[in-house]
Amino acid sequence: MTSESTLLVHAFLPGATRAVPAGKLKITEAGAEVLSCSFIYGLKYLKRKGAIEIDPTSLNFLDGRDVARMELYPANTTLFGGIRDAAPDSWGRRVIEAKFRVPVNSLSESVYLQEAGANRVGALDITADGDLAREHSKASDIRSLGYIQEAFDRVEQGLSVPANLHNLLDAGSSMGGMRPKATLLDSDESHWLAKFSSPNDRGLDIPKVERATLELARLTGLHVPPTQIKEIGDNRFAMLIKRFDRIGCGALTGKRHFNSALTFMNLHEMDSPKSSYAQIADAMRRHLNAQFLQHDLTELYRRMVFNILINHDDDHLRNHGFLLKESPDLVPIFGFQEPEEEVSLAWRLSPLYDVVPRPGVAYSRLLHLGVGEYGREATLTNAISWSERFGLSRKRAMGEIDSVWKAVREWRNCFEEFAVSGKDMDSLKSAFRHAREIGGKELGICD
């Protein structure tokens, strides 16, 4: 049996702390399956200063396309990529289901979209038609970490959550991925994403490992948000990463719009394993401003090399993203719904997130995404083979590889500095191979 819903999509514009209606989403569903959808931007919205496009593939207008009064449809999927990115994924869905006390994947997509709440990734909110946007998040403060971990443990175990912990479930309902996570406020009321330990961590202290990996990436020169580690109790920890889609703090918090690489490439989830870093680069050429393009292409290339060197093979298209940034940068003004002056908007590669090394004994290793001429093969030889797709000469690419390697080879020192135990480092060491074993020797680099 099919059903039709009309949802109101709200957007937080640059420099604003209050959302405005952006348009209406019509969605046709059969149970949990989305059959089709369409979207119409509001005429008033399109005239606003700083109006953001929901995605640059099917809902684009920053390129000059006139979308006024047009009913728009997704090109290759049943749900717009920019809307899909604002929906909860995996973990957030489990939290919503726990709140409703229903089986896994039993709710309609329109329900998940509405229940993701104000802490969802990016600058959108989605409500029933006619409802107001949720202007202020219900994020808990960092002192609630222990209670949130308790609630999340019960969600993972399929147990009911006591009523006194229900208010904490909203904190985890909006960010994608499988790991338990929640948006929290630090002492200055800035927004941080807390990532918790899980029974599926195979004995590793993954929060500490992920933090150390991000700090190792920072040492290579990659763009990484600030991180923290917090002890919860019972020798358990949470890793906190500052949310890069939030600006300011407290009542002066603004939002930046986010799209995944999956959306940028206008692909279905099932297409991710058949895709490549070079194809992300191609999408960047289509959607990024020429002023920033080469900088971000080089950053993407270095991230690919980093993933090869640490054997991070969970590098799927949802784990690469883009932010819609304004120029000049605006400080959010309390109560404002749009910037006072016209601003220039441009898509940029987002900071790095979700990277963890994976131990392995196989000599031949593969990333999730294609690397070069030899497909997904995780070697430096393969990485150099398509360097021109990233705007890099062979010589320049070799220099980038060498630069990343010189930081990664000191991984033990970095992990020790960030409190990863010797036991965990021993468990992880097979993830880190010497560069000469994966093509560095043949290339004459990475001594």
Secondary structure, 3 states (H helix, E strand, C coil): CEEEEEEEEEECCCCECCCEEEEEEEEEEECCEEEEEEEEECHHHHCCCCCCCCCCCCCCCCCCCCCCCCCECCCCCCCCHHHHHCCCCCHHHHHHHHHHCCCCCCCCHHHHHHHCCCCCCCCEEEEECCCCCCCCCCCEEHHHHHHHHHHHHHHHCCCCCCHHHHHHHHHHCCCCCCCCEEEEECCCCCEEEEEECCCCCCCCCHHHHHHHHHHHHHHCCCCCCCEEEEEEECCEEEEEEECCCEECCHHHCEECEEEEHHHHCCCCHHHHHHCEHHHHHHHHHHHECHHHHHHHHHHHHHHHHHHHHHCCCCCCHHHCEEEEEEECCCCCECCCCCCCCCCEEEEEECCCCCCCCCCCCCCCCECCCECECCECECCHHHHHHCHHHHCCCHHHHHHHHHHHHHHHCCHHHHHHHCCCCHHHHHHHHHHCCCHHHHCHHHHCCCC
